[in-house]
Amino acid sequence: MYRKTVLKNGLRVVTSFMPHTHSVCTAIFIGTGSAYEAENEAGISHFIEHLCFKGTKRRPTAREISAAIEGVGGIINAGTDRELTIFWCKTASPHFPLTLDVLTDLLLNSRFDSEDIQKERQVVIEEINMSLDSPQHRLGMLSDELLWPGQPLGRDVAGSKETVTNLTREQMLSYIARRYSPSKAVISIAGNIRHQRAVNLVTQVFADWIGNEVQSGYPTDDNQTAPKLHIEPRDTEQAHLCLAVHGLSLFHPDRFALDLLSTLLGEGMSSRLFTEIREHQGLAYSIHSYVEHFLNTGSFTIYAGVDPRKVRVAVTAILRELSQVKEEISENELTKAKQLSKGRLLLRMEDSRAVSGWLGAQELLCQRILTVEDVISIVDAISVDDLKRVAQQLLISQKLNLAIVGPIKTEESLIELLEL
C-alpha cells in the first residue's frame, strides 16, 4: 500500500501509488499543535498556520500563493489540531512539482510581516467569535474542558481572544524554531506518482531544511472521580448536549473495539441511539457518537440536539442505552457494525487526500502505519465480549461528563441523572 524513505535530515517521505487516479495529494504533517502550547501562547500553532499563507519572499501576497495552485485547478489548504498541523495540496499529477514548490515556499519562507500579523490577528479573532456563536462548536469546547480541565487538551485549538491578541511575532518565530523540525515531520504523498520520483523531487526542495531536536509529550490527567455537569444558558431553539467519557489512546489495544462500540451505538441511521432516540421516541433530529484517540488519552462522546423541555428525558434515554450496551450485544449487531466500519474505510481509500492523511497521521503520531488490510484483520477478530468489556470499563457513573448549551436554567439540577 505504501513505501517510505527517510532523508538525511530526518524528514520522512511516505507514498502510495494510485495509478487509477489523475491526482496527487501532498500533505506535510508537522508534529505540533495546541496540546504542546503553554497557556499564555494558546492558539499560536493555529495562528502560525494562518500566517504561512499570507506571503513569502517569492510570493509576497496571499493571492499569489493561492493563485499558483488554483491556476492549475488545484486545492491548497491547511489545518491545526491538538497534536499535529497539516499543510496539504491536491492537484492533477502533472503539477506535482508546482505543489512541492508552493508548499515548501510557504512552510520555509513565510515572511511573518508585522502588518500581515495585525490583519490576520483580527481574522483569527473573528474565527473564534464564529465558533463561540455556534452552539455545537461551543459545546465541543465545554465538553473538552470537562474532560481535561486546566490541561492543553481542554483548550480550544484556536486559543482565546485574549491570548491571540497578545501573541507577538517574536513568540511565533521562537515557536517555529522549537517545534518545526524535519525530524518531527512527515510528507505523505498519494496519487498517480511513483515513489522514487516523489522522493527525488522532495529531496531537491527539502534537503536544506534543518531544525532543532523537538521535545515530545504534554500533560494529561484522566483521573476523574465523580460525574460532572456544565450548563451554558443560551437563547436557542434547541438544547445542545454532549455526554462524554474518557476514551483510549492511539496505542491502546482496545482502541478498535471502542471504535466499533461507537459505530454500534451512534454512527449511522441503523445505530442504537439513532433508532431509539430519533425513530422510536422522536426526541432529536441529530444524534450521533464519535471517538477521538490521542497519544496518551482519548474520548467517547454522544451529541444530541433536543427540545429544551425534553433534556431530562433525552439524557435518561441515552444513559439507558449506555447501560444496556454494557450487558446486551448480539452477534448480528457486531457483524453489522464491522461491515459498516470496514465498508466506510474502503470507500475512503478511493480518494488520494484520504490516503495521504491515513499514511501521514499514522507515521507521525504512531511511528508505524497499519494498512487497510491490517485494520480489517483487527476488526474481524473483535468479539462481543471485547465490546462488553470495553463498555464496562469506560461507561461508568463517576466518569460521565455532561455539557449543555441552550435555554436551560443553571439551577435546574441534572447532575443526579448521571448514573449508570
NUDREN-409975 format. One record per residue (C-alpha): y, x, z; residue in one letter. Coordinates in steps of 0.2 Angstrom, whole numbers. Each point is the difference from the previous one (the first is absolute). Layout:
BEGIN
> y  x  z  code
> Y  X  Z  a .
...
This chain:
BEGIN
> y  x  z  code
> 0  0  0  m .
> 12  14  3  y .
> 3  19  0  r .
> 10  11  12  k .
> 9  17  -1  t .
> 10  8  13  v .
> 15  11  -6  l .
> 4  17  8  k .
> 14  -8  10  n .
> -12  -13  8  g .
> 5  -15  -11  l .
> -15  -10  -4  r .
> -2  -8  -17  v .
> -13  -14  -2  v .
> -3  -9  -16  t .
> -10  -15  -7  s .
> -3  0  -19  f .
> 2  -18  -6  m .
> -3  1  -19  p .
> 1  -19  -3  h .
> 18  -1  5  t .
> 16  5  -9  h .
> 9  5  16  s .
> 1  14  13  v .
> 6  -4  18  c .
> 6  15  9  t .
> 3  -1  19  a .
> 6  13  12  i .
> -5  -3  18  f .
> 10  9  13  i .
> -8  1  18  g .
> 15  -7  9  t .
> 7  -17  5  g .
> 8  -10  14  s .
> -14  4  12  a .
> 5  18  0  y .
> 19  -3  4  e .
> 9  3  16  a .
> 8  -16  7  e .
> 18  6  -4  n .
> -5  3  -18  e .
> -10  -16  -3  a .
> 1  -5  -18  g .
> 3  17  -7  i .
> -16  1  -11  s .
> 5  -16  -8  h .
> 18  5  -2  f .
> -5  17  -8  i .
> -11  -10  -12  e .
> 15  -10  -6  h .
> 11  15  -2  l .
> -13  9  -11  c .
> 4  -12  -14  f .
> 19  2  2  k .
> 2  15  -11  g .
> -6  18  -3  t .
> 8  16  -7  k .
> -7  -4  -18  r .
> 2  -19  2  r .
> 15  -3  10  p .
> 0  -19  1  t .
> -13  -13  5  a .
> 2  -8  -17  r .
> -6  16  -8  e .
> -15  1  10  i .
> -6  -17  -3  s .
> 5  0  -18  a .
> -11  15  -4  a .
> -15  -10  5  i .
> 5  -17  -5  e .
> 5  7  -17  g .
> -18  2  -4  v .
> -5  -16  8  g .
> -6  7  16  g .
> 2  -5  18  i .
> 6  12  14  i .
> 1  -5  18  n .
> -4  7  18  a .
> -5  -7  17  g .
> 0  5  18  t .
> -13  -5  13  d .
> -4  6  17  r .
> -11  15  -4  e .
> 5  4  -18  l .
> 14  -1  -13  t .
> -5  -3  -19  i .
> 10  4  -16  f .
> -9  -7  -15  w .
> 2  -3  -18  c .
> -10  -9  -13  k .
> 2  3  -19  t .
> -9  0  -16  a .
> -12  16  0  s .
> 11  9  -13  p .
> 14  1  12  h .
> -9  8  14  f .
> 10  16  -1  p .
> 16  -10  1  l .
> -7  -8  16  t .
> -3  16  8  l .
> 17  7  -5  d .
> 9  -15  8  v .
> -11  -1  16  l .
> 2  19  3  t .
> 19  -1  -3  d .
> 3  -14  12  l .
> -12  7  13  l .
> 6  18  0  l .
> 18  0  -7  n .
> 8  -15  7  s .
> 18  3  4  r .
> 2  -10  16  f .
> 19  -2  -5  d .
> 11  -5  15  s .
> 7  -15  -10  e .
> -17  -6  -5  d .
> -6  1  18  i .
> 15  -11  6  q .
> -3  -13  -14  k .
> -19  0  2  e .
> 2  -2  19  r .
> 8  -17  -3  q .
> -14  -4  -12  v .
> -14  4  13  v .
> 10  -10  13  i .
> 0  -15  -12  e .
> -19  2  -2  e .
> -2  0  19  i .
> 11  -16  1  n .
> -11  -8  -14  m .
> -15  4  10  s .
> 8  -7  16  l .
> 5  -16  -9  d .
> -19  -2  -5  s .
> -10  -9  13  p .
> -16  7  -6  q .
> 6  18  -1  h .
> 9  -1  17  r .
> -16  -7  7  l .
> -10  15  -6  g .
> 13  11  9  m .
> -3  -10  16  l .
> -19  1  -1  s .
> 1  19  -2  d .
> 11  1  15  e .
> -12  -9  10  l .
> -15  10  -6  l .
> 9  17  2  w .
> 15  -2  12  p .
> 11  16  1  g .
> -10  9  -13  q .
> 4  5  -18  p .
> -13  -13  -7  l .
> 10  -14  9  g .
> 16  4  -10  r .
> 5  -7  -16  d .
> -3  13  -15  v .
> 18  -2  -5  a .
> 7  3  17  g .
> 14  -9  8  s .
> 18  -3  -6  k .
> 5  12  15  e .
> -11  14  -5  t .
> 3  -1  -18  v .
> 19  0  3  t .
> -1  16  10  n .
> -12  10  -12  l .
> 9  15  -7  t .
> -3  11  -16  r .
> -5  15  11  e .
> -13  -11  9  q .
> -8  -5  -16  m .
> 0  18  -8  l .
> -8  6  17  s .
> -13  -14  -1  y .
> -5  4  -18  i .
> -2  18  5  a .
> -11  -4  14  r .
> -10  -14  -8  r .
> 0  2  -19  y .
> -13  14  -3  s .
> -13  2  -14  p .
> -14  3  13  s .
> 3  -18  6  k .
> 2  -8  -17  a .
> -12  -7  -13  v .
> 4  -4  -19  i .
> -12  -13  -5  s .
> -1  -4  -19  i .
> -10  -14  -8  a .
> -1  -5  -18  g .
> -3  6  -17  n .
> 1  19  3  i .
> -12  14  3  r .
> -1  9  17  h .
> 3  17  -6  q .
> 15  -5  -11  r .
> 8  -9  15  a .
> -3  15  11  v .
> 8  12  -13  n .
> 16  -11  -1  l .
> 1  -2  19  v .
> -2  18  3  t .
> 15  4  -12  q .
> 12  -11  9  v .
> -6  1  18  f .
> -6  18  2  a .
> 16  6  7  d .
> 1  -14  14  w .
> -2  8  17  i .
> 1  -7  17  g .
> -2  3  18  n .
> -16  -4  10  e .
> 1  -19  5  v .
> -5  -6  17  q .
> -11  -15  0  s .
> -3  -14  12  g .
> 11  -12  9  y .
> -1  -10  17  p .
> -10  -16  1  t .
> -6  -10  15  d .
> -11  -15  -2  d .
> -3  -2  19  n .
> 5  -19  1  q .
> -6  -8  16  t .
> 7  -18  -2  a .
> 4  -12  -14  p .
> 18  0  -6  k .
> 12  -12  -7  l .
> 17  2  -9  h .
> 10  -15  -6  i .
> 16  2  -11  e .
> 9  -17  -1  p .
> 6  -3  -18  r .
> 6  -16  -9  d .
> -13  -1  -13  t .
> -11  -14  -7  e .
> -16  9  5  q .
> -6  10  15  a .
> -7  16  -6  h .
> -13  8  11  l .
> -11  16  0  c .
> -15  1  11  l .
> -5  19  1  a .
> -12  12  9  v .
> -2  18  -1  h .
> -12  5  -14  g .
> -9  16  -6  l .
> 5  16  -8  s .
> -3  7  -17  l .
> -14  10  7  f .
> -9  -13  11  h .
> -17  -3  -6  p .
> 2  -19  2  d .
> 16  -1  -10  r .
> -9  -8  -15  f .
> -8  -13  12  a .
> 17  -5  6  l .
> 6  -1  -18  d .
> -14  -12  -3  l .
> 3  -10  15  l .
> 18  -2  -6  s .
> -6  -6  -17  t .
> -12  -13  8  l .
> 14  -6  12  l .
> 15  -1  -10  g .
> 0  8  -18  e .
> -1  -13  -13  g .
> -1  -19  -2  m .
> -18  0  6  s .
> 3  9  16  s .
> -3  -8  17  r .
> 19  0  5  l .
> 6  -7  -17  f .
> -14  -14  0  t .
> 3  -5  18  e .
> 18  2  3  i .
> 6  -5  -17  r .
> -13  -11  -8  e .
> -8  -9  15  h .
> 15  -1  12  q .
> 15  1  -12  g .
> 10  11  12  l .
> 6  14  -12  a .
> 3  3  -19  y .
> -1  19  2  s .
> -13  7  12  i .
> -9  17  -2  h .
> -6  16  9  s .
> 2  18  -4  y .
> -5  17  6  v .
> 9  16  1  e .
> -8  17  3  h .
> 10  16  6  f .
> -6  17  4  l .
> -2  -4  19  n .
> 1  -18  2  t .
> 1  -17  -10  g .
> 3  -18  1  s .
> -8  -17  -4  f .
> 13  -14  -3  t .
> 0  -19  -4  i .
> 16  -7  -7  y .
> 4  -19  -1  a .
> 15  -11  -4  g .
> 0  -16  9  v .
> 10  -15  6  d .
> 9  5  16  p .
> -7  -15  9  r .
> -18  6  -4  k .
> 1  18  5  v .
> -11  -3  16  r .
> -13  -10  -11  v .
> 0  14  -13  a .
> -2  14  12  v .
> -14  -9  9  t .
> -9  -3  -16  a .
> 2  18  -6  i .
> -7  6  17  l .
> -14  -12  -1  r .
> -5  8  -17  e .
> 1  17  8  l .
> -11  -5  14  s .
> -13  -8  -12  q .
> -1  16  -11  v .
> -5  10  15  k .
> -16  -10  1  e .
> -3  -9  -16  e .
> -1  9  -17  i .
> -13  -5  -13  s .
> -8  11  -13  e .
> 7  -11  -14  n .
> 18  3  7  e .
> -3  19  1  l .
> -7  0  -18  t .
> 15  -10  -7  k .
> 12  12  10  a .
> -8  15  -8  k .
> 0  -7  -17  q .
> 19  -4  1  l .
> 4  17  7  s .
> -10  9  -13  k .
> 6  -10  -14  g .
> 19  2  4  r .
> -3  19  2  l .
> -8  1  -17  l .
> 14  -10  -8  l .
> 13  11  8  r .
> -7  15  -8  m .
> 4  -6  -17  e .
> 18  5  2  d .
> 5  18  -1  s .
> 13  -2  14  r .
> -13  -7  12  a .
> -12  14  -4  v .
> 14  14  3  s .
> 4  -9  17  g .
> -18  -1  5  w .
> -3  19  -3  l .
> 17  6  6  g .
> 0  -9  17  a .
> -18  5  4  q .
> 3  18  -4  e .
> 16  1  10  l .
> -5  -10  15  l .
> -19  3  1  c .
> -2  17  -8  q .
> -14  -8  -10  r .
> -2  -14  -13  i .
> -13  -14  0  l .
> -4  -6  -17  t .
> -2  -18  -4  v .
> -19  2  0  e .
> 1  8  17  d .
> 10  -15  7  v .
> -11  -13  -8  i .
> -15  9  8  s .
> 8  0  17  i .
> 4  -18  -1  v .
> -17  -5  -6  d .
> -8  8  16  a .
> 11  -10  12  i .
> -9  -13  10  s .
> 4  -16  9  v .
> -3  9  16  d .
> 13  13  -5  d .
> 13  -13  -3  l .
> -4  -9  17  k .
> 1  16  9  r .
> 17  5  -7  v .
> 7  -18  3  a .
> -6  1  18  q .
> 8  17  3  q .
> 17  -4  -8  l .
> 2  -18  3  l .
> 3  -1  18  i .
> 13  -9  11  s .
> 9  15  7  q .
> 3  7  -17  k .
> 8  -15  -8  l .
> 18  1  -6  n .
> 10  -15  -6  l .
> 16  1  -9  a .
> 10  -15  -6  i .
> 16  -2  -10  v .
> 7  -18  -1  g .
> 8  -15  9  p .
> -11  3  16  i .
> 9  0  17  k .
> -3  16  9  t .
> -4  -9  16  e .
> -14  -10  -8  e .
> -16  9  7  s .
> -13  5  -13  l .
> -7  15  10  i .
> -13  -10  8  e .
> -8  -4  -17  l .
> -4  18  -3  l .
> -18  0  6  e .
> -16  3  -9  l .
